[in-house]
Amino acid sequence: MATHIEICGKQLVQLLNELGFATTSSESIWILVSTLTLVTGVTAGVPVIVWLERKVSAGVQQRTGPEYAGPLGITQSLVDGIKLLLKEDIIPSKGDAWLFIAGPAVIVTPVLVSYLVIPFDQNIVLSDLGIGAFFWVAVSSVVPLGLLIAGYASNNKYSFLGGPRAAAQSISYEIPLALCISPASLLSGSLSTVDIVKTQSKYGFFGWNLWRQPIGFIAFSVSSLAECERLPFDLPEAEEELVAGYQTEYSGIKFGLSYVGSHSNLLASSPFVTILYLGGWDSSIPFFENLGLDFSFPNSSGESFDVLGPGVGIITTLSKSYLFIFISILTRWTLPRVRIDQLLDLGWKFLLPIALGNLLLTASFQLLLMS
C-alpha cells in the first residue's frame, strides 16, 4: 500500500515533470524536500524536550523553572540555541582539528538517519524497510564512534576518558537491545516497524507487546536509556568525575550539535519503545479509530482517503513517545548515577541473560503454536 508520503512524492514529481524538469532532477528535489522536512521536525522536537526536561526537573525539585522567556518559558531553549550560535568556536591548539570538527557531525548524522524507519501512522513513514527495527540499532551504534572521535581529538584527559566509556557502554547495551527486538519481531513475523504495529493493533489494547512481552519491555527500556546515555547511565559525561566528558573542550555550535544529538537520540528511542511495545499509532479507542472515516475526500485517482485519521495516529504516537520521555526525565532525578563497573555488570550479567532467556522462551512458544 502506498503511503501518503509516497503519494505526495509522486504528485510532486509529476508536477515538476509537467513544468519541464527532468525525472532525475524532480526525484532529487523530492528527496531533498523529505530530508529537510525530517531534519526540521527533529530539530524542532529537541527544544520541546529541553523545555519539558527543565520544567519537569523543576517540579521534582520544587522549583519554578524557566518562566520569563515566552509563556511558561517555552522560548528559553530557542534563546539558548541562538546563544550557542553566537558564541566563539574554539579548537584546541594541540588537538586534531579535523577530527575535532568531525566528531559532532558523526554524533548527529546517524541519529537523524534513524528517523527514516519510524512510522508515525500506518501510511506516514519515510522508508518502510524490511529490517527497520535492526536498522535503528545498526545506525545508532555509530554514535559512540563520534563520541570516541570527539574525546580523542580534544587532547584532554577528561575528554579521552569519556570516549572509551561511551564505546564500552554502547557495546554492552546494544546486544540486549537487539535481543529485545527479536521477540517482538517473532510475534509479528516481520522486522518492519509498520508490520510490528499492525500485528499489535489487530487485538486492540491487550494485543500490545507490553502485555505479551513485559520482561522484554523492561529490558528494552533500560537498554535504550543506557544507549542514549541518560542518567543514571551518563558515564561518558559524568560531571563529578570528568568535568563534562567528551564535551569538555567544545563550545559554540559544536557543543550545541552534541547536545542536539543526545536529545535527538532520546527522541528517536521513545518512538521505538512505542512501536515495539505500546502499539504505535493504535489508540484502541473506538471514537478515535473511526474519527477520520467521516472526513474523507477523493484524490486524483478516484480513491478516497481520510483526513483526520493520520492526524490522530500522529498524535497517538507522539503522546506515547512523550510519556516515555517524561518517565525517563523522572528517572534522571530519582536514581543516582551508577559506577562504570556497575553499569557494565548490569549490561553483561543481568540484561544480557534476561534478554536472551526471553528470546528463547518466545521462540519456543512460537514453535509450539506452529506445530
C-alpha positions in Angstrom: 0.0 0.0 0.0 1.4 3.4 -1.0 2.0 5.7 1.9 0.7 9.3 2.0 4.4 10.4 1.7 4.9 8.3 -1.4 1.6 9.6 -3.0 2.7 13.2 -2.3 6.1 12.5 -3.7 4.7 11.0 -6.9 2.4 14.0 -7.3 5.3 16.4 -6.8 7.4 14.6 -9.3 4.6 14.6 -11.8 4.1 18.4 -11.3 7.8 19.1 -11.7 7.8 16.9 -14.9 4.9 18.9 -16.3 6.9 22.1 -15.6 9.8 20.8 -17.6 12.1 19.4 -15.0 13.9 16.1 -15.8 12.7 13.0 -13.9 16.0 12.6 -12.0 16.0 16.3 -11.1 12.4 16.1 -9.8 13.1 13.0 -7.8 16.2 14.6 -6.3 14.2 17.6 -5.3 11.6 15.4 -3.6 14.4 13.6 -1.7 15.8 17.0 -0.7 12.3 18.1 0.5 11.8 15.0 2.5 15.2 15.3 4.1 14.7 18.9 5.0 11.3 18.2 6.5 12.8 15.4 8.6 15.7 17.5 9.9 13.3 20.4 10.6 10.9 18.2 12.5 13.6 16.6 14.6 15.3 19.9 15.3 12.0 21.4 16.4 11.4 18.4 18.7 14.7 19.0 20.6 13.7 22.3 22.2 10.4 20.8 23.3 12.3 18.0 25.1 14.7 20.5 26.6 11.8 22.7 27.9 10.0 19.6 29.2 13.1 18.4 31.0 13.6 21.8 32.6 10.0 22.1 33.8 9.7 18.5 35.0 13.1 18.7 36.7 12.0 22.0 38.4 8.7 20.4 39.5 10.6 17.4 41.0 12.9 19.8 42.9 10.0 22.1 43.9 11.3 25.0 41.7 9.6 27.2 39.1 11.9 26.5 36.2 12.1 28.7 33.1 9.2 31.3 33.1 10.3 34.6 31.6 11.3 33.7 28.0 7.9 33.4 26.5 4.8 31.9 28.0 5.9 29.3 30.7 9.4 29.8 29.4 8.8 27.9 26.1 11.2 30.0 24.1 14.1 29.6 26.6 15.5 26.7 24.5 15.4 28.8 21.4 17.3 31.6 23.2 19.9 29.1 24.3 20.3 27.9 20.8 20.9 31.4 19.5 23.4 32.0 22.3 25.4 28.9 21.2 25.3 30.1 17.6 26.8 33.4 18.6 29.5 32.1 20.9 33.1 31.8 19.8 34.0 28.5 18.3 37.3 27.3 19.9 39.5 24.5 18.6 42.3 23.2 21.0 45.7 24.2 19.6 47.3 20.8 20.2 44.2 18.7 19.3 43.4 17.2 15.9 41.3 19.9 14.2 39.8 17.7 11.5 38.6 15.0 13.9 37.5 17.7 16.4 35.2 19.2 13.8 34.0 15.8 12.5 33.1 14.4 16.0 29.8 16.3 16.5 28.8 15.6 12.8 29.3 11.8 13.4 27.2 12.1 16.5 24.2 13.9 14.9 24.0 12.3 11.4 23.2 8.6 12.5 20.5 9.9 14.8 18.8 11.8 12.0 19.1 8.8 9.7 17.4 6.5 12.2 14.2 8.6 11.8 13.7 7.1 8.3 12.1 3.9 9.6 9.9 5.5 12.3 6.2 5.2 11.3 4.0 7.9 12.9 1.0 6.4 11.2 0.3 3.4 9.0 0.9 5.5 5.9 3.3 8.1 7.3 6.8 6.7 7.2 9.7 7.8 5.0 11.1 4.3 4.4 9.3 1.1 5.3 12.3 -1.2 5.3 12.0 -5.0 5.9 14.7 -4.7 8.5 13.6 -1.4 10.0 13.9 -2.4 13.7 17.5 -3.6 13.3 18.3 -0.7 11.0 17.9 1.6 14.0 20.2 -0.5 16.2 22.8 -0.6 13.4 22.7 3.1 12.8 22.6 4.2 16.4 25.8 2.1 17.1 27.7 4.7 15.0 27.0 7.4 17.6 29.6 6.2 20.2 32.2 6.3 17.4 31.6 10.1 17.2 32.0 10.4 21.0 35.2 8.4 20.8 36.5 10.7 18.0 35.5 13.8 19.9 37.2 12.7 23.1 40.4 11.6 21.2 40.6 14.8 19.1 40.3 17.1 22.1 43.8 16.3 23.5 42.3 16.3 27.0 42.4 13.5 29.6 38.9 14.1 30.8 37.5 14.1 27.2 39.5 11.0 26.3 38.2 9.1 29.3 34.6 9.9 28.2 35.2 8.4 24.7 36.2 4.8 25.7 33.4 4.9 28.3 30.9 5.6 25.6 32.3 2.8 23.4 32.2 0.3 26.2 28.7 1.3 27.3 27.4 1.1 23.7 28.8 -2.4 23.1 27.4 -3.6 26.5 23.8 -2.5 25.8 23.5 -2.9 22.0 23.3 -6.7 22.4 20.4 -6.7 24.9 18.7 -4.1 22.8 18.9 -6.3 19.7 17.8 -9.4 21.7 14.7 -7.5 23.0 13.8 -6.5 19.4 13.9 -10.1 18.2 10.9 -11.4 20.3 8.7 -8.6 19.1 9.7 -9.4 15.5 9.0 -13.1 16.1 5.5 -12.3 17.4 4.7 -10.2 14.3 6.6 -12.3 11.8 8.5 -9.3 10.5 11.3 -6.8 11.3 9.3 -4.0 9.6 8.3 -1.4 12.1 4.9 -0.9 10.3 4.2 -4.7 10.4 5.0 -4.9 14.1 2.5 -2.2 14.9 -0.2 -3.7 12.6 0.2 -7.1 14.4 -0.4 -5.4 17.8 -3.4 -3.4 16.5 -5.3 -6.5 15.4 -6.2 -7.3 19.0 -6.6 -3.9 20.5 -5.2 -2.7 23.8 -4.5 -6.2 25.1 -2.7 -7.1 21.9 0.2 -4.7 22.6 3.5 -6.4 23.2 3.7 -4.6 26.6 1.4 -7.4 27.9 2.9 -10.2 25.9 6.5 -9.2 26.5 6.7 -7.5 29.9 10.2 -8.7 30.5 11.3 -7.5 27.1 9.7 -4.1 27.7 11.6 -3.5 30.9 14.9 -4.7 29.4 14.4 -2.7 26.3 13.5 0.5 28.2 16.6 0.2 30.4 18.9 -0.6 27.5 17.5 2.3 25.4 18.2 4.7 28.3 21.8 3.4 28.6 22.2 3.6 24.8 21.0 7.3 24.9 23.5 7.9 27.8 20.8 9.3 30.1 21.0 9.4 33.8 21.7 7.2 35.7 23.8 5.9 32.7 25.5 9.1 31.6 29.1 7.9 32.4 30.7 9.4 29.2 29.9 12.9 30.5 29.8 12.4 34.3 30.4 16.0 35.5 31.5 14.9 39.0 34.3 12.8 37.6 35.2 14.1 34.0 34.1 17.8 34.1 31.9 17.3 31.0 33.5 14.2 29.5 33.9 14.3 25.7 32.2 17.7 25.6 34.8 19.4 27.9 36.7 21.2 25.1 33.7 22.0 22.9 32.0 25.4 22.7 29.6 27.3 20.5 27.7 25.4 17.8 29.8 22.2 18.1 28.7 21.9 21.7 25.2 22.6 20.5 25.4 19.8 18.0 26.5 17.2 20.5 23.6 18.4 22.7 21.1 18.1 19.8 22.5 14.6 19.1 21.9 13.5 22.7 18.3 14.7 22.9 17.5 13.6 19.3 18.7 10.1 20.3 16.2 10.1 23.1 13.6 11.5 20.8 14.3 8.5 18.4 14.4 5.9 21.2 11.0 6.8 22.6 9.0 6.2 19.3 10.8 2.8 19.1 9.6 1.9 22.5 6.1 2.9 21.4 6.3 1.0 18.1 7.7 -2.3 19.6 5.7 -2.5 22.8 2.9 0.2 23.1 1.0 -0.3 19.8 2.4 2.6 17.9 -0.4 4.7 16.4 -3.1 2.3 17.7 -5.2 4.1 20.2 -7.7 1.3 20.9 -10.4 3.9 21.4 -13.4 3.3 19.1 -14.2 7.0 18.7 -10.7 7.9 17.7 -10.3 4.9 15.5 -13.3 5.9 13.4 -12.8 9.6 13.6 -11.1 10.1 10.2 -13.6 7.9 8.3 -16.2 10.6 8.5 -13.8 13.2 6.9 -12.6 11.7 3.6 -12.2 13.1 0.1 -11.3 11.5 -3.2 -7.8 12.0 -4.6 -6.8 12.4 -8.3 -7.0 8.6 -8.9 -10.6 8.4 -7.5 -9.6 6.6 -4.3 -10.8 8.2 -1.0 -8.6 8.6 2.0 -9.3 10.0 5.4 -8.2 13.4 6.5 -8.2 13.2 10.3 -7.0 9.5 10.6 -3.3 10.2 10.0 -3.5 13.2 12.4 -5.0 11.0 15.1 -2.3 8.4 14.5 0.5 11.0 14.7 -0.9 12.5 18.0 -1.3 9.0 19.5 2.3 8.0 18.6 3.8 11.3 19.9 1.7 11.1 23.1 3.1 7.6 23.9 6.6 8.7 23.0 6.5 11.8 25.2 5.1 9.7 28.0 8.3 7.6 27.8 10.4 10.8 27.7 8.5 12.0 30.8 9.3 8.8 32.6 13.0 9.0 31.6 13.2 12.6 32.9 11.7 11.4 36.3 14.2 8.6 36.3 17.0 11.1 36.0 16.0 12.8 39.3 15.1 9.6 41.1 18.1 7.3 40.7 21.7 8.1 41.5 24.4 7.7 38.8 26.0 4.3 38.8 29.7 3.5 38.7 31.2 2.3 35.4 31.7 -1.2 36.8 28.1 -1.4 38.0 27.0 -0.1 34.5 28.9 -2.9 32.7 27.7 -5.5 35.2 24.1 -4.6 34.7 24.5 -5.0 30.9 26.5 -8.2 30.8 25.4 -10.0 33.9 21.7 -9.1 34.1 20.2 -7.6 31.0 22.0 -9.9 28.5 20.9 -13.2 30.2 17.4 -11.9 30.8 17.0 -10.7 27.2 18.5 -14.0 25.8 16.2 -16.1 28.0 13.2 -14.0 26.9 14.1 -14.6 23.3 14.5 -18.4 23.7 11.2 -18.6 25.6 9.3 -16.6 22.9 10.8 -18.7 20.1 9.8 -21.9 22.0 6.2 -20.7 22.3 6.1 -19.7 18.7 7.3 -23.2 17.6 4.7 -24.8 19.8 2.0 -22.7 18.2 3.2 -23.5 14.7 3.2 -27.2 15.5 
